[in-house]
Amino acid sequence: MLGQALIHRIQRARGLDQVAEKVSGSVSAVTRPTPVKNALSGSWLGHQLHPVLTDLPIGAWGAATALDLTAGEEGAAAARRLVGMGLIASAPTALAGASDWSDTNGKDKRVGLVHALLNATASALQAGSWIARRRGRRGVGVGLSLVAVGFTGVSAYLGGHLSWVRGIGVNRTAFQKRVGRWTDVAAELDVAEGELRRLTIDDIPVVLTRHRGQLHALSAVCTHAGGPLDEGTLDADGCVTCPWHGSRFRLADGGVERGPASVPQPRWEVRVDAGRVLLRSA
């Protein structure tokens, strides 16, 4: 398939790495403050923000093109407004996407870079279209928008590959089954304060720890990208930080304290019976 051939070519383009790493470093610096990272990652939303925002510019530009092709001069004013609305919406959409992209690696980062460049090109063309329409050159504006929509379509194809083929942004615990029975996992006295102990219950990795004397357990696979939480760090506030991208989760309820994770970490109930620690899905 032509699309797959394009993706494979981009994945092998190691020449993109230098640019990607430089841009990624700048994005990481901008998103380092926790409120910024959480806002752009969608930690407050329950899933990633970028896919939600993409509907706004694509929808506005698609509607503008539909008016261009079917409404003629009667729809010219509305089409110009829609092009402008898409441009406004494209800014936060790009910021959210850049934040997500900065936490990818290797082949995915290369594809994401081309995805971003295509979107930037489409936005520049739509800006030119809006200016042309504003100056009364509707035909030029329509032509620029049509070309821009083509770039957007190719970019969307690459974005779909990252999401649905590569699983970027997909909750890595989504298919973990619930364990309803209490399962004996350790002796209570063997769990030291601050230790992050990895266990396996029905093939599900779990991290068990003791914080301020109280036992807590979460699924050990980070919801963001699958990082091993048992290899992370436990802080004084009772939060565990993933070693891969720095997502931070509360032990008490699995809630996200810092992105890029946007989905809470599955929590496990803990019970102590006759000196033994038992767990089950919360």
C-alpha positions as CSV (number, residue, x, y, z in Angstrom):
1,M,0.0,0.0,0.0
2,L,1.2,3.5,-0.8
3,G,0.4,4.8,2.7
4,Q,2.4,2.0,4.4
5,A,5.3,2.5,2.0
6,L,5.3,6.2,3.0
7,I,5.3,5.3,6.7
8,H,8.1,2.8,6.3
9,R,10.2,5.4,4.5
10,I,9.7,8.0,7.2
11,Q,10.5,5.4,9.9
12,R,13.9,4.7,8.3
13,A,14.8,8.4,7.8
14,R,17.4,8.7,10.5
15,G,18.3,12.1,9.1
16,L,15.2,13.4,10.9
17,D,16.6,12.5,14.3
18,Q,18.7,15.6,14.9
19,V,15.9,18.0,14.1
20,A,13.4,15.9,16.1
21,E,15.6,15.8,19.2
22,K,16.3,19.5,19.1
23,V,12.6,20.4,18.7
24,S,11.6,17.8,21.3
25,G,14.0,19.2,23.8
26,S,12.6,22.7,23.3
27,V,9.0,21.4,23.8
28,S,10.0,19.5,26.9
29,A,11.5,22.6,28.4
30,V,8.3,24.6,27.7
31,T,6.1,21.8,29.2
32,R,8.3,21.1,32.2
33,P,6.0,23.0,34.7
34,T,3.5,20.5,36.0
35,P,0.4,22.7,35.3
36,V,1.4,23.1,31.7
37,K,2.1,19.4,31.1
38,N,-1.1,18.4,32.8
39,A,-3.2,20.9,30.8
40,L,-1.7,19.8,27.4
41,S,-1.6,16.0,28.2
42,G,-5.3,15.9,29.3
43,S,-4.5,14.6,32.8
44,W,-7.6,16.6,33.9
45,L,-9.7,15.1,31.2
46,G,-9.2,11.4,31.7
47,H,-7.6,10.8,28.3
48,Q,-5.4,12.7,25.9
49,L,-6.4,16.2,24.9
50,H,-4.9,16.3,21.4
51,P,-7.4,13.9,19.7
52,V,-10.3,16.0,21.0
53,L,-8.9,19.2,19.7
54,T,-8.0,17.9,16.2
55,D,-11.7,17.7,15.4
56,L,-12.0,21.5,15.6
57,P,-9.6,22.7,12.9
58,I,-10.3,19.7,10.7
59,G,-14.1,20.2,11.1
60,A,-13.9,24.0,10.4
61,W,-11.6,23.6,7.3
62,G,-13.7,20.7,6.0
63,A,-16.9,22.7,6.3
64,A,-15.2,25.7,4.6
65,T,-14.2,23.5,1.7
66,A,-17.7,22.0,1.5
67,L,-19.1,25.6,1.2
68,D,-16.5,26.5,-1.3
69,L,-17.5,23.6,-3.5
70,T,-21.3,23.8,-3.1
71,A,-22.4,27.3,-2.1
72,G,-20.4,29.6,-4.4
73,E,-20.4,33.3,-3.6
74,E,-23.3,32.9,-1.3
75,G,-21.2,30.9,1.1
76,A,-18.0,32.9,0.7
77,A,-18.3,34.9,3.9
78,A,-19.1,31.8,6.0
79,A,-16.3,29.9,4.4
80,R,-13.8,32.6,5.3
81,R,-15.0,32.7,8.9
82,L,-14.6,28.9,9.1
83,V,-11.1,29.1,7.7
84,G,-10.3,31.6,10.4
85,M,-11.9,29.5,13.2
86,G,-9.8,26.5,12.1
87,L,-6.6,28.6,12.3
88,I,-7.5,29.7,15.8
89,A,-8.2,26.1,16.9
90,S,-5.1,24.8,15.3
91,A,-2.8,26.6,17.8
92,P,-3.9,24.7,21.0
93,T,-4.2,21.6,19.0
94,A,-0.6,21.8,17.9
95,L,0.6,22.6,21.4
96,A,-1.2,19.5,22.8
97,G,0.2,17.3,20.0
98,A,3.7,18.6,20.5
99,S,3.5,17.8,24.2
100,D,2.5,14.2,23.4
101,W,5.1,13.9,20.7
102,S,8.0,15.0,22.9
103,D,7.6,11.8,24.9
104,T,7.9,9.5,22.0
105,N,11.1,7.9,20.7
106,G,12.8,6.5,17.5
107,K,10.5,5.6,14.6
108,D,7.4,7.1,16.3
109,K,9.2,10.4,16.8
110,R,10.2,10.5,13.1
111,V,6.6,9.9,12.0
112,G,5.3,12.4,14.5
113,L,7.7,15.0,13.3
114,V,6.5,14.6,9.7
115,H,2.9,14.6,10.9
116,A,3.6,18.0,12.6
117,L,5.4,19.5,9.6
118,L,2.4,18.5,7.4
119,N,0.0,20.2,9.8
120,A,2.2,23.3,10.0
121,T,2.2,23.4,6.1
122,A,-1.6,23.0,6.1
123,S,-2.0,25.8,8.6
124,A,0.3,28.1,6.6
125,L,-1.8,27.4,3.5
126,Q,-5.0,28.1,5.3
127,A,-3.6,31.3,6.7
128,G,-2.8,32.3,3.1
129,S,-6.3,31.3,2.1
130,W,-7.8,33.5,4.8
131,I,-5.7,36.5,3.7
132,A,-6.6,36.0,0.0
133,R,-10.3,35.7,0.8
134,R,-10.1,38.8,3.0
135,R,-8.6,40.7,0.0
136,G,-11.4,39.6,-2.3
137,R,-9.3,36.9,-4.1
138,R,-11.8,34.1,-3.4
139,G,-10.5,31.8,-6.2
140,V,-7.0,31.9,-4.8
141,G,-8.3,31.3,-1.3
142,V,-10.3,28.3,-2.4
143,G,-7.4,26.8,-4.2
144,L,-5.1,27.2,-1.2
145,S,-7.6,25.6,1.1
146,L,-8.0,22.7,-1.2
147,V,-4.3,22.1,-1.2
148,A,-4.2,22.5,2.6
149,V,-7.0,19.9,3.1
150,G,-4.8,17.5,1.1
151,F,-1.9,18.0,3.4
152,T,-4.2,17.6,6.4
153,G,-5.5,14.3,5.0
154,V,-2.0,12.9,4.7
155,S,-1.1,14.2,8.2
156,A,-4.3,12.6,9.6
157,Y,-3.2,9.3,8.1
158,L,0.1,9.4,9.9
159,G,-1.6,10.4,13.1
160,G,-3.9,7.5,12.8
161,H,-0.9,5.2,12.4
162,L,0.6,6.6,15.6
163,S,-2.6,6.1,17.5
164,W,-4.1,2.9,16.2
165,V,-1.1,1.0,14.9
166,R,1.7,2.1,17.3
167,G,-0.6,2.7,20.3
168,I,0.6,6.2,21.2
169,G,-1.7,7.6,23.8
170,V,-3.5,4.3,24.3
171,N,-4.1,3.2,28.0
172,R,-1.6,0.4,28.5
173,T,-3.7,-1.2,31.2
174,A,-7.0,-1.1,29.2
175,F,-7.1,-4.8,28.7
176,Q,-6.0,-5.9,32.1
177,K,-8.7,-8.2,33.6
178,R,-10.1,-7.6,37.1
179,V,-9.2,-10.0,39.8
180,G,-12.1,-10.3,42.2
181,R,-10.7,-12.8,44.6
182,W,-8.3,-12.0,47.4
183,T,-4.8,-13.3,46.5
184,D,-2.0,-13.9,48.9
185,V,1.1,-12.1,47.7
186,A,3.6,-11.6,50.6
187,A,4.3,-11.6,54.3
188,E,3.4,-8.2,55.8
189,L,6.7,-7.9,57.6
190,D,8.6,-8.5,54.3
191,V,7.3,-5.2,52.8
192,A,9.7,-2.5,53.8
193,E,8.8,1.2,54.1
194,G,9.3,2.9,50.7
195,E,10.1,-0.3,48.8
196,L,8.5,-0.7,45.4
197,R,7.9,-4.5,45.1
198,R,6.8,-6.0,41.8
199,L,4.3,-8.9,42.0
200,T,2.3,-10.8,39.5
201,I,-1.3,-11.8,40.0
202,D,-2.9,-13.7,37.1
203,D,-0.2,-12.4,34.8
204,I,-0.9,-8.8,35.8
205,P,2.1,-6.9,37.1
206,V,1.4,-5.1,40.4
207,V,3.6,-2.8,42.5
208,L,3.2,-3.2,46.3
209,T,4.6,-0.6,48.7
210,R,4.4,0.7,52.2
211,H,4.1,4.5,52.8
212,R,4.0,5.9,56.3
213,G,3.2,2.5,57.6
214,Q,0.2,1.8,55.3
215,L,0.2,-0.7,52.4
216,H,-0.8,0.4,48.9
217,A,-0.9,-1.4,45.5
218,L,-1.2,-0.2,42.0
219,S,-0.9,-1.9,38.6
220,A,2.8,-1.8,37.8
221,V,2.4,-1.0,34.1
222,C,2.2,2.8,33.6
223,T,-1.0,3.7,31.8
224,H,0.9,6.2,29.6
225,A,3.5,4.1,27.8
226,G,3.9,0.9,29.8
227,G,6.8,1.9,32.0
228,P,7.6,-0.2,35.0
229,L,6.4,1.7,38.1
230,D,8.3,-0.6,40.4
231,E,11.5,0.8,38.9
232,G,10.4,4.3,39.6
233,T,10.5,6.4,42.7
234,L,8.2,6.9,45.7
235,D,8.2,10.4,47.2
236,A,7.2,11.8,50.6
237,D,3.8,12.9,49.3
238,G,2.8,9.3,48.6
239,C,3.2,9.4,44.8
240,V,5.1,7.0,42.6
241,T,6.9,8.4,39.5
242,C,7.3,6.4,36.3
243,P,11.0,6.1,35.3
244,W,10.3,6.5,31.6
245,H,8.5,9.8,31.1
246,G,7.9,11.1,34.6
247,S,4.2,10.5,35.0
248,R,3.3,10.7,38.7
249,F,0.5,8.8,40.4
250,R,-1.1,9.0,43.8
251,L,-0.9,5.7,45.8
252,A,-4.2,6.5,47.6
253,D,-6.4,6.3,44.5
254,G,-4.1,6.0,41.4
255,G,-5.0,9.5,40.3
256,V,-2.6,11.4,38.0
257,E,-0.6,14.1,39.7
258,R,1.6,14.9,36.6
259,G,1.4,14.0,32.9
260,P,2.1,12.9,30.3
261,A,-0.2,10.1,31.7
262,S,-3.9,11.1,31.3
263,V,-5.5,7.9,32.6
264,P,-5.4,7.0,36.4
265,Q,-3.4,4.0,37.4
266,P,-5.6,1.0,38.3
267,R,-5.6,0.5,42.1
268,W,-5.7,-2.7,44.1
269,E,-7.3,-3.2,47.5
270,V,-5.0,-4.4,50.2
271,R,-5.9,-6.5,53.2
272,V,-3.7,-8.1,55.9
273,D,-4.8,-11.4,57.4
274,A,-2.8,-13.4,59.9
275,G,0.4,-11.6,58.8
276,R,-0.1,-12.1,55.1
277,V,-0.8,-9.4,52.5
278,L,-3.8,-10.1,50.2
279,L,-4.7,-8.1,47.1
280,R,-7.7,-7.8,44.7
281,S,-8.7,-5.3,42.1
282,A,-10.3,-2.2,43.5
